[in-house]
Amino acid sequence: MSFSSYDALEARDLSFLRQVLEEACAERGVILDSAEAAGMARSLIDWYLFGIRHPQQLKDMLDPLPLRAGS
């Protein structure tokens, strides 16, 4: 999923997102320079541009939605 935005990310935004990515990778045991981490980074940027700014909320958005029993 990719959100269309004309907003530009500034250095402080990138620094913030890098910190969130590093924390998320550490919590999940994902190597920072892996393809999985690159996908997480793209998702974090998308959610950030969508308007989610709280670090924990951004990390939560990386988790898949839980499946309901019987689905």
N, CA, C and O atoms as a Maestro MAE file, in Angstrom:
{
 s_m_m2io_version
 :::
 2.0.0
}

f_m_ct {
 s_m_title
 :::
 protein
 m_atom[284] {
  # First column is atom index #
  i_m_mmod_type
  r_m_x_coord
  r_m_y_coord
  r_m_z_coord
  i_m_residue_number
  s_m_chain_name
  s_m_pdb_residue_name
  s_m_pdb_atom_name
  i_m_atomic_number
  :::
  1 25 0.856 -1.159 0.000 1 A "MET " " N  " 7
  2 3 0.000 0.000 0.000 1 A "MET " " CA " 6
  3 2 0.900 1.219 0.000 1 A "MET " " C  " 6
  4 15 1.873 1.286 0.752 1 A "MET " " O  " 8
  5 25 0.579 2.159 -0.827 2 A "SER " " N  " 7
  6 3 1.367 3.376 -0.910 2 A "SER " " CA " 6
  7 2 0.418 4.563 -0.988 2 A "SER " " C  " 6
  8 15 -0.523 4.575 -1.781 2 A "SER " " O  " 8
  9 25 0.685 5.571 -0.145 3 A "PHE " " N  " 7
  10 3 -0.151 6.755 -0.124 3 A "PHE " " CA " 6
  11 2 0.483 7.827 -0.988 3 A "PHE " " C  " 6
  12 15 1.700 8.015 -0.970 3 A "PHE " " O  " 8
  13 25 -0.334 8.516 -1.733 4 A "SER " " N  " 7
  14 3 0.153 9.608 -2.565 4 A "SER " " CA " 6
  15 2 0.187 10.872 -1.724 4 A "SER " " C  " 6
  16 15 -0.790 11.224 -1.063 4 A "SER " " O  " 8
  17 25 1.326 11.547 -1.761 5 A "SER " " N  " 7
  18 3 1.456 12.767 -0.994 5 A "SER " " CA " 6
  19 2 2.432 13.695 -1.696 5 A "SER " " C  " 6
  20 15 3.399 13.246 -2.311 5 A "SER " " O  " 8
  21 25 2.177 14.968 -1.601 6 A "TYR " " N  " 7
  22 3 3.095 15.958 -2.138 6 A "TYR " " CA " 6
  23 2 3.933 16.564 -1.017 6 A "TYR " " C  " 6
  24 15 4.686 17.512 -1.243 6 A "TYR " " O  " 8
  25 25 3.804 16.019 0.191 7 A "ASP " " N  " 7
  26 3 4.597 16.495 1.315 7 A "ASP " " CA " 6
  27 2 6.031 16.023 1.156 7 A "ASP " " C  " 6
  28 15 6.282 14.887 0.755 7 A "ASP " " O  " 8
  29 25 6.955 16.893 1.470 8 A "ALA " " N  " 7
  30 3 8.373 16.524 1.451 8 A "ALA " " CA " 6
  31 2 8.810 16.190 2.874 8 A "ALA " " C  " 6
  32 15 8.407 16.847 3.834 8 A "ALA " " O  " 8
  33 25 9.628 15.171 2.987 9 A "LEU " " N  " 7
  34 3 10.177 14.823 4.291 9 A "LEU " " CA " 6
  35 2 11.430 15.658 4.522 9 A "LEU " " C  " 6
  36 15 12.288 15.775 3.647 9 A "LEU " " O  " 8
  37 25 11.515 16.228 5.699 10 A "GLU " " N  " 7
  38 3 12.677 17.023 6.072 10 A "GLU " " CA " 6
  39 2 13.658 16.146 6.841 10 A "GLU " " C  " 6
  40 15 13.336 15.012 7.196 10 A "GLU " " O  " 8
  41 25 14.836 16.662 7.095 11 A "ALA " " N  " 7
  42 3 15.877 15.898 7.787 11 A "ALA " " CA " 6
  43 2 15.388 15.396 9.148 11 A "ALA " " C  " 6
  44 15 15.684 14.265 9.536 11 A "ALA " " O  " 8
  45 25 14.643 16.231 9.872 12 A "ARG " " N  " 7
  46 3 14.163 15.799 11.192 12 A "ARG " " CA " 6
  47 2 13.135 14.676 11.066 12 A "ARG " " C  " 6
  48 15 13.066 13.801 11.929 12 A "ARG " " O  " 8
  49 25 12.327 14.695 9.988 13 A "ASP " " N  " 7
  50 3 11.373 13.613 9.758 13 A "ASP " " CA " 6
  51 2 12.110 12.309 9.490 13 A "ASP " " C  " 6
  52 15 11.761 11.262 10.035 13 A "ASP " " O  " 8
  53 25 13.137 12.383 8.641 14 A "LEU " " N  " 7
  54 3 13.913 11.189 8.305 14 A "LEU " " CA " 6
  55 2 14.648 10.641 9.519 14 A "LEU " " C  " 6
  56 15 14.744 9.426 9.697 14 A "LEU " " O  " 8
  57 25 15.162 11.526 10.343 15 A "SER " " N  " 7
  58 3 15.835 11.104 11.573 15 A "SER " " CA " 6
  59 2 14.859 10.385 12.501 15 A "SER " " C  " 6
  60 15 15.172 9.335 13.061 15 A "SER " " O  " 8
  61 25 13.681 10.966 12.650 16 A "PHE " " N  " 7
  62 3 12.631 10.362 13.484 16 A "PHE " " CA " 6
  63 2 12.250 8.982 12.946 16 A "PHE " " C  " 6
  64 15 12.172 8.014 13.703 16 A "PHE " " O  " 8
  65 25 12.015 8.899 11.638 17 A "LEU " " N  " 7
  66 3 11.619 7.631 11.039 17 A "LEU " " CA " 6
  67 2 12.727 6.590 11.133 17 A "LEU " " C  " 6
  68 15 12.446 5.407 11.322 17 A "LEU " " O  " 8
  69 25 13.972 7.012 11.004 18 A "ARG " " N  " 7
  70 3 15.109 6.096 11.146 18 A "ARG " " CA " 6
  71 2 15.141 5.514 12.551 18 A "ARG " " C  " 6
  72 15 15.384 4.319 12.724 18 A "ARG " " O  " 8
  73 25 14.896 6.352 13.559 19 A "GLN " " N  " 7
  74 3 14.884 5.880 14.942 19 A "GLN " " CA " 6
  75 2 13.761 4.867 15.152 19 A "GLN " " C  " 6
  76 15 13.966 3.835 15.791 19 A "GLN " " O  " 8
  77 25 12.583 5.156 14.620 20 A "VAL " " N  " 7
  78 3 11.460 4.228 14.744 20 A "VAL " " CA " 6
  79 2 11.787 2.909 14.040 20 A "VAL " " C  " 6
  80 15 11.493 1.833 14.562 20 A "VAL " " O  " 8
  81 25 12.392 2.996 12.861 21 A "LEU " " N  " 7
  82 3 12.765 1.789 12.122 21 A "LEU " " CA " 6
  83 2 13.783 0.974 12.908 21 A "LEU " " C  " 6
  84 15 13.643 -0.244 13.016 21 A "LEU " " O  " 8
  85 25 14.796 1.618 13.453 22 A "GLU " " N  " 7
  86 3 15.806 0.904 14.231 22 A "GLU " " CA " 6
  87 2 15.184 0.194 15.426 22 A "GLU " " C  " 6
  88 15 15.528 -0.952 15.717 22 A "GLU " " O  " 8
  89 25 14.270 0.870 16.121 23 A "GLU " " N  " 7
  90 3 13.589 0.264 17.268 23 A "GLU " " CA " 6
  91 2 12.734 -0.919 16.827 23 A "GLU " " C  " 6
  92 15 12.752 -1.977 17.456 23 A "GLU " " O  " 8
  93 25 11.986 -0.732 15.745 24 A "ALA " " N  " 7
  94 3 11.108 -1.800 15.251 24 A "ALA " " CA " 6
  95 2 11.925 -3.011 14.820 24 A "ALA " " C  " 6
  96 15 11.539 -4.147 15.095 24 A "ALA " " O  " 8
  97 25 13.036 -2.783 14.157 25 A "CYS " " N  " 7
  98 3 13.899 -3.894 13.723 25 A "CYS " " CA " 6
  99 2 14.474 -4.621 14.939 25 A "CYS " " C  " 6
  100 15 14.496 -5.851 14.974 25 A "CYS " " O  " 8
  101 25 14.935 -3.871 15.923 26 A "ALA " " N  " 7
  102 3 15.497 -4.478 17.134 26 A "ALA " " CA " 6
  103 2 14.449 -5.315 17.867 26 A "ALA " " C  " 6
  104 15 14.742 -6.418 18.328 26 A "ALA " " O  " 8
  105 25 13.233 -4.790 17.971 27 A "GLU " " N  " 7
  106 3 12.159 -5.507 18.659 27 A "GLU " " CA " 6
  107 2 11.768 -6.788 17.933 27 A "GLU " " C  " 6
  108 15 11.332 -7.748 18.568 27 A "GLU " " O  " 8
  109 25 11.916 -6.815 16.614 28 A "ARG " " N  " 7
  110 3 11.494 -7.961 15.806 28 A "ARG " " CA " 6
  111 2 12.657 -8.863 15.394 28 A "ARG " " C  " 6
  112 15 12.447 -9.904 14.771 28 A "ARG " " O  " 8
  113 25 13.862 -8.472 15.734 29 A "GLY " " N  " 7
  114 3 15.023 -9.256 15.359 29 A "GLY " " CA " 6
  115 2 15.299 -9.214 13.860 29 A "GLY " " C  " 6
  116 15 15.771 -10.191 13.278 29 A "GLY " " O  " 8
  117 25 15.002 -8.079 13.245 30 A "VAL " " N  " 7
  118 3 15.198 -7.903 11.800 30 A "VAL " " CA " 6
  119 2 16.504 -7.144 11.576 30 A "VAL " " C  " 6
  120 15 16.767 -6.139 12.237 30 A "VAL " " O  " 8
  121 25 17.315 -7.626 10.647 31 A "ILE " " N  " 7
  122 3 18.567 -6.963 10.307 31 A "ILE " " CA " 6
  123 2 18.252 -5.665 9.560 31 A "ILE " " C  " 6
  124 15 17.452 -5.651 8.624 31 A "ILE " " O  " 8
  125 25 18.888 -4.587 9.987 32 A "LEU " " N  " 7
  126 3 18.558 -3.250 9.482 32 A "LEU " " CA " 6
  127 2 18.768 -3.094 7.978 32 A "LEU " " C  " 6
  128 15 18.034 -2.342 7.337 32 A "LEU " " O  " 8
  129 25 19.746 -3.782 7.402 33 A "ASP " " N  " 7
  130 3 19.976 -3.630 5.964 33 A "ASP " " CA " 6
  131 2 19.367 -4.762 5.133 33 A "ASP " " C  " 6
  132 15 19.818 -5.037 4.021 33 A "ASP " " O  " 8
  133 25 18.338 -5.415 5.682 34 A "SER " " N  " 7
  134 3 17.664 -6.508 4.982 34 A "SER " " CA " 6
  135 2 16.508 -5.995 4.114 34 A "SER " " C  " 6
  136 15 16.060 -4.857 4.253 34 A "SER " " O  " 8
  137 25 16.048 -6.855 3.232 35 A "ALA " " N  " 7
  138 3 14.888 -6.521 2.393 35 A "ALA " " CA " 6
  139 2 13.648 -6.302 3.264 35 A "ALA " " C  " 6
  140 15 12.819 -5.441 2.968 35 A "ALA " " O  " 8
  141 25 13.528 -7.082 4.332 36 A "GLU " " N  " 7
  142 3 12.377 -6.914 5.231 36 A "GLU " " CA " 6
  143 2 12.389 -5.534 5.880 36 A "GLU " " C  " 6
  144 15 11.345 -4.892 5.991 36 A "GLU " " O  " 8
  145 25 13.557 -5.078 6.307 37 A "ALA " " N  " 7
  146 3 13.676 -3.750 6.911 37 A "ALA " " CA " 6
  147 2 13.361 -2.657 5.891 37 A "ALA " " C  " 6
  148 15 12.754 -1.643 6.237 37 A "ALA " " O  " 8
  149 25 13.768 -2.856 4.639 38 A "ALA " " N  " 7
  150 3 13.460 -1.881 3.588 38 A "ALA " " CA " 6
  151 2 11.949 -1.775 3.389 38 A "ALA " " C  " 6
  152 15 11.422 -0.679 3.199 38 A "ALA " " O  " 8
  153 25 11.260 -2.897 3.434 39 A "GLY " " N  " 7
  154 3 9.803 -2.884 3.327 39 A "GLY " " CA " 6
  155 2 9.164 -2.184 4.508 39 A "GLY " " C  " 6
  156 15 8.193 -1.443 4.354 39 A "GLY " " O  " 8
  157 25 9.718 -2.426 5.696 40 A "MET " " N  " 7
  158 3 9.213 -1.752 6.890 40 A "MET " " CA " 6
  159 2 9.414 -0.244 6.769 40 A "MET " " C  " 6
  160 15 8.537 0.535 7.141 40 A "MET " " O  " 8
  161 25 10.572 0.167 6.246 41 A "ALA " " N  " 7
  162 3 10.865 1.591 6.083 41 A "ALA " " CA " 6
  163 2 9.860 2.248 5.143 41 A "ALA " " C  " 6
  164 15 9.366 3.342 5.415 41 A "ALA " " O  " 8
  165 25 9.562 1.571 4.034 42 A "ARG " " N  " 7
  166 3 8.566 2.121 3.095 42 A "ARG " " CA " 6
  167 2 7.213 2.267 3.767 42 A "ARG " " C  " 6
  168 15 6.525 3.271 3.582 42 A "ARG " " O  " 8
  169 25 6.834 1.266 4.548 43 A "SER " " N  " 7
  170 3 5.542 1.335 5.254 43 A "SER " " CA " 6
  171 2 5.533 2.470 6.273 43 A "SER " " C  " 6
  172 15 4.547 3.199 6.382 43 A "SER " " O  " 8
  173 25 6.621 2.624 7.014 44 A "LEU " " N  " 7
  174 3 6.684 3.703 7.996 44 A "LEU " " CA " 6
  175 2 6.539 5.066 7.330 44 A "LEU " " C  " 6
  176 15 5.833 5.938 7.836 44 A "LEU " " O  " 8
  177 25 7.203 5.246 6.204 45 A "ILE " " N  " 7
  178 3 7.095 6.520 5.478 45 A "ILE " " CA " 6
  179 2 5.657 6.738 5.015 45 A "ILE " " C  " 6
  180 15 5.118 7.836 5.150 45 A "ILE " " O  " 8
  181 25 5.041 5.698 4.474 46 A "ASP " " N  " 7
  182 3 3.648 5.821 4.021 46 A "ASP " " CA " 6
  183 2 2.727 6.230 5.172 46 A "ASP " " C  " 6
  184 15 1.919 7.149 5.033 46 A "ASP " " O  " 8
  185 25 2.856 5.542 6.306 47 A "TRP " " N  " 7
  186 3 1.984 5.854 7.446 47 A "TRP " " CA " 6
  187 2 2.275 7.245 7.990 47 A "TRP " " C  " 6
  188 15 1.356 7.957 8.398 47 A "TRP " " O  " 8
  189 25 3.549 7.640 7.998 48 A "TYR " " N  " 7
  190 3 3.924 8.977 8.462 48 A "TYR " " CA " 6
  191 2 3.296 10.047 7.567 48 A "TYR " " C  " 6
  192 15 2.731 11.023 8.060 48 A "TYR " " O  " 8
  193 25 3.397 9.861 6.273 49 A "LEU " " N  " 7
  194 3 2.792 10.817 5.343 49 A "LEU " " CA " 6
  195 2 1.277 10.818 5.433 49 A "LEU " " C  " 6
  196 15 0.633 11.822 5.131 49 A "LEU " " O  " 8
  197 25 0.706 9.692 5.849 50 A "PHE " " N  " 7
  198 3 -0.736 9.604 6.042 50 A "PHE " " CA " 6
  199 2 -1.177 10.386 7.275 50 A "PHE " " C  " 6
  200 15 -2.347 10.747 7.406 50 A "PHE " " O  " 8
  201 25 -0.220 10.649 8.190 51 A "GLY " " N  " 7
  202 3 -0.544 11.463 9.360 51 A "GLY " " CA " 6
  203 2 -0.265 10.824 10.700 51 A "GLY " " C  " 6
  204 15 -0.494 11.452 11.734 51 A "GLY " " O  " 8
  205 25 0.220 9.604 10.717 52 A "ILE " " N  " 7
  206 3 0.532 8.948 11.985 52 A "ILE " " CA " 6
  207 2 1.918 9.409 12.411 52 A "ILE " " C  " 6
  208 15 2.894 9.220 11.686 52 A "ILE " " O  " 8
  209 25 1.999 10.016 13.595 53 A "ARG " " N  " 7
  210 3 3.251 10.630 14.035 53 A "ARG " " CA " 6
  211 2 3.799 10.046 15.342 53 A "ARG " " C  " 6
  212 15 4.952 10.309 15.682 53 A "ARG " " O  " 8
  213 25 3.025 9.278 16.067 54 A "HIS " " N  " 7
  214 3 3.487 8.722 17.340 54 A "HIS " " CA " 6
  215 2 4.314 7.463 17.075 54 A "HIS " " C  " 6
  216 15 3.871 6.580 16.340 54 A "HIS " " O  " 8
  217 25 5.513 7.369 17.665 55 A "PRO " " N  " 7
  218 3 6.386 6.220 17.382 55 A "PRO " " CA " 6
  219 2 5.726 4.849 17.603 55 A "PRO " " C  " 6
  220 15 5.853 3.955 16.767 55 A "PRO " " O  " 8
  221 25 5.035 4.693 18.711 56 A "GLN " " N  " 7
  222 3 4.428 3.385 18.987 56 A "GLN " " CA " 6
  223 2 3.305 3.082 17.999 56 A "GLN " " C  " 6
  224 15 3.148 1.936 17.575 56 A "GLN " " O  " 8
  225 25 2.537 4.077 17.635 57 A "GLN " " N  " 7
  226 3 1.483 3.859 16.648 57 A "GLN " " CA " 6
  227 2 2.080 3.458 15.304 57 A "GLN " " C  " 6
  228 15 1.545 2.585 14.620 57 A "GLN " " O  " 8
  229 25 3.179 4.087 14.928 58 A "LEU " " N  " 7
  230 3 3.840 3.706 13.682 58 A "LEU " " CA " 6
  231 2 4.307 2.261 13.743 58 A "LEU " " C  " 6
  232 15 4.104 1.501 12.796 58 A "LEU " " O  " 8
  233 25 4.933 1.876 14.855 59 A "LYS " " N  " 7
  234 3 5.396 0.489 14.993 59 A "LYS " " CA " 6
  235 2 4.221 -0.480 14.981 59 A "LYS " " C  " 6
  236 15 4.309 -1.563 14.403 59 A "LYS " " O  " 8
  237 25 3.130 -0.094 15.615 60 A "ASP " " N  " 7
  238 3 1.942 -0.951 15.623 60 A "ASP " " CA " 6
  239 2 1.386 -1.156 14.215 60 A "ASP " " C  " 6
  240 15 0.836 -2.215 13.911 60 A "ASP " " O  " 8
  241 25 1.527 -0.147 13.356 61 A "MET " " N  " 7
  242 3 1.017 -0.257 11.989 61 A "MET " " CA " 6
  243 2 1.801 -1.281 11.168 61 A "MET " " C  " 6
  244 15 1.333 -1.727 10.121 61 A "MET " " O  " 8
  245 25 2.977 -1.648 11.634 62 A "LEU " " N  " 7
  246 3 3.776 -2.653 10.933 62 A "LEU " " CA " 6
  247 2 3.304 -4.077 11.219 62 A "LEU " " C  " 6
  248 15 3.632 -5.010 10.486 62 A "LEU " " O  " 8
  249 25 2.528 -4.234 12.297 63 A "ASP " " N  " 7
  250 3 2.026 -5.565 12.651 63 A "ASP " " CA " 6
  251 2 0.833 -5.927 11.787 63 A "ASP " " C  " 6
  252 15 -0.039 -5.092 11.551 63 A "ASP " " O  " 8
  253 25 0.787 -7.162 11.314 64 A "PRO " " N  " 7
  254 3 -0.380 -7.570 10.526 64 A "PRO " " CA " 6
  255 2 -1.633 -7.581 11.392 64 A "PRO " " C  " 6
  256 15 -1.566 -7.756 12.609 64 A "PRO " " O  " 8
  257 25 -2.753 -7.396 10.755 65 A "LEU " " N  " 7
  258 3 -4.024 -7.453 11.474 65 A "LEU " " CA " 6
  259 2 -4.260 -8.878 11.950 65 A "LEU " " C  " 6
  260 15 -4.005 -9.827 11.209 65 A "LEU " " O  " 8
  261 25 -4.746 -9.043 13.185 66 A "PRO " " N  " 7
  262 3 -4.988 -10.395 13.681 66 A "PRO " " CA " 6
  263 2 -6.160 -11.022 12.932 66 A "PRO " " C  " 6
  264 15 -7.134 -10.351 12.593 66 A "PRO " " O  " 8
  265 25 -6.041 -12.309 12.687 67 A "LEU " " N  " 7
  266 3 -7.145 -13.036 12.041 67 A "LEU " " CA " 6
  267 2 -8.186 -13.398 13.088 67 A "LEU " " C  " 6
  268 15 -7.861 -13.772 14.215 67 A "LEU " " O  " 8
  269 25 -9.429 -13.280 12.691 68 A "ARG " " N  " 7
  270 3 -10.520 -13.661 13.599 68 A "ARG " " CA " 6
  271 2 -10.729 -15.156 13.506 68 A "ARG " " C  " 6
  272 15 -10.560 -15.746 12.438 68 A "ARG " " O  " 8
  273 25 -11.093 -15.766 14.604 69 A "ALA " " N  " 7
  274 3 -11.399 -17.195 14.604 69 A "ALA " " CA " 6
  275 2 -12.575 -17.440 13.680 69 A "ALA " " C  " 6
  276 15 -13.565 -16.709 13.708 69 A "ALA " " O  " 8
  277 25 -12.459 -18.469 12.863 70 A "GLY " " N  " 7
  278 3 -13.551 -18.801 11.949 70 A "GLY " " CA " 6
  279 2 -13.495 -18.052 10.636 70 A "GLY " " C  " 6
  280 15 -14.391 -18.195 9.805 70 A "GLY " " O  " 8
  281 25 -12.446 -17.245 10.432 71 A "SER " " N  " 7
  282 3 -12.323 -16.491 9.169 71 A "SER " " CA " 6
  283 2 -11.642 -17.313 8.120 71 A "SER " " C  " 6
  284 15 -11.451 -16.846 6.997 71 A "SER " " O  " 8
  :::
 }
 m_bond[283] {
  # First column is bond index #
  i_m_from
  i_m_to
  i_m_order
  :::
  1 1 2 1
  2 2 3 1
  3 3 4 2
  4 3 5 1
  5 5 6 1
  6 6 7 1
  7 7 8 2
  8 7 9 1
  9 9 10 1
  10 10 11 1
  11 11 12 2
  12 11 13 1
  13 13 14 1
  14 14 15 1
  15 15 16 2
  16 15 17 1
  17 17 18 1
  18 18 19 1
  19 19 20 2
  20 19 21 1
  21 21 22 1
  22 22 23 1
  23 23 24 2
  24 23 25 1
  25 25 26 1
  26 26 27 1
  27 27 28 2
  28 27 29 1
  29 29 30 1
  30 30 31 1
  31 31 32 2
  32 31 33 1
  33 33 34 1
  34 34 35 1
  35 35 36 2
  36 35 37 1
  37 37 38 1
  38 38 39 1
  39 39 40 2
  40 39 41 1
  41 41 42 1
  42 42 43 1
  43 43 44 2
  44 43 45 1
  45 45 46 1
  46 46 47 1
  47 47 48 2
  48 47 49 1
  49 49 50 1
  50 50 51 1
  51 51 52 2
  52 51 53 1
  53 53 54 1
  54 54 55 1
  55 55 56 2
  56 55 57 1
  57 57 58 1
  58 58 59 1
  59 59 60 2
  60 59 61 1
  61 61 62 1
  62 62 63 1
  63 63 64 2
  64 63 65 1
  65 65 66 1
  66 66 67 1
  67 67 68 2
  68 67 69 1
  69 69 70 1
  70 70 71 1
  71 71 72 2
  72 71 73 1
  73 73 74 1
  74 74 75 1
  75 75 76 2
  76 75 77 1
  77 77 78 1
  78 78 79 1
  79 79 80 2
  80 79 81 1
  81 81 82 1
  82 82 83 1
  83 83 84 2
  84 83 85 1
  85 85 86 1
  86 86 87 1
  87 87 88 2
  88 87 89 1
  89 89 90 1
  90 90 91 1
  91 91 92 2
  92 91 93 1
  93 93 94 1
  94 94 95 1
  95 95 96 2
  96 95 97 1
  97 97 98 1
  98 98 99 1
  99 99 100 2
  100 99 101 1
  101 101 102 1
  102 102 103 1
  103 103 104 2
  104 103 105 1
  105 105 106 1
  106 106 107 1
  107 107 108 2
  108 107 109 1
  109 109 110 1
  110 110 111 1
  111 111 112 2
  112 111 113 1
  113 113 114 1
  114 114 115 1
  115 115 116 2
  116 115 117 1
  117 117 118 1
  118 118 119 1
  119 119 120 2
  120 119 121 1
  121 121 122 1
  122 122 123 1
  123 123 124 2
  124 123 125 1
  125 125 126 1
  126 126 127 1
  127 127 128 2
  128 127 129 1
  129 129 130 1
  130 130 131 1
  131 131 132 2
  132 131 133 1
  133 133 134 1
  134 134 135 1
  135 135 136 2
  136 135 137 1
  137 137 138 1
  138 138 139 1
  139 139 140 2
  140 139 141 1
  141 141 142 1
  142 142 143 1
  143 143 144 2
  144 143 145 1
  145 145 146 1
  146 146 147 1
  147 147 148 2
  148 147 149 1
  149 149 150 1
  150 150 151 1
  151 151 152 2
  152 151 153 1
  153 153 154 1
  154 154 155 1
  155 155 156 2
  156 155 157 1
  157 157 158 1
  158 158 159 1
  159 159 160 2
  160 159 161 1
  161 161 162 1
  162 162 163 1
  163 163 164 2
  164 163 165 1
  165 165 166 1
  166 166 167 1
  167 167 168 2
  168 167 169 1
  169 169 170 1
  170 170 171 1
  171 171 172 2
  172 171 173 1
  173 173 174 1
  174 174 175 1
  175 175 176 2
  176 175 177 1
  177 177 178 1
  178 178 179 1
  179 179 180 2
  180 179 181 1
  181 181 182 1
  182 182 183 1
  183 183 184 2
  184 183 185 1
  185 185 186 1
  186 186 187 1
  187 187 188 2
  188 187 189 1
  189 189 190 1
  190 190 191 1
  191 191 192 2
  192 191 193 1
  193 193 194 1
  194 194 195 1
  195 195 196 2
  196 195 197 1
  197 197 198 1
  198 198 199 1
  199 199 200 2
  200 199 201 1
  201 201 202 1
  202 202 203 1
  203 203 204 2
  204 203 205 1
  205 205 206 1
  206 206 207 1
  207 207 208 2
  208 207 209 1
  209 209 210 1
  210 210 211 1
  211 211 212 2
  212 211 213 1
  213 213 214 1
  214 214 215 1
  215 215 216 2
  216 215 217 1
  217 217 218 1
  218 218 219 1
  219 219 220 2
  220 219 221 1
  221 221 222 1
  222 222 223 1
  223 223 224 2
  224 223 225 1
  225 225 226 1
  226 226 227 1
  227 227 228 2
  228 227 229 1
  229 229 230 1
  230 230 231 1
  231 231 232 2
  232 231 233 1
  233 233 234 1
  234 234 235 1
  235 235 236 2
  236 235 237 1
  237 237 238 1
  238 238 239 1
  239 239 240 2
  240 239 241 1
  241 241 242 1
  242 242 243 1
  243 243 244 2
  244 243 245 1
  245 245 246 1
  246 246 247 1
  247 247 248 2
  248 247 249 1
  249 249 250 1
  250 250 251 1
  251 251 252 2
  252 251 253 1
  253 253 254 1
  254 254 255 1
  255 255 256 2
  256 255 257 1
  257 257 258 1
  258 258 259 1
  259 259 260 2
  260 259 261 1
  261 261 262 1
  262 262 263 1
  263 263 264 2
  264 263 265 1
  265 265 266 1
  266 266 267 1
  267 267 268 2
  268 267 269 1
  269 269 270 1
  270 270 271 1
  271 271 272 2
  272 271 273 1
  273 273 274 1
  274 274 275 1
  275 275 276 2
  276 275 277 1
  277 277 278 1
  278 278 279 1
  279 279 280 2
  280 279 281 1
  281 281 282 1
  282 282 283 1
  283 283 284 2
  :::
 }
}
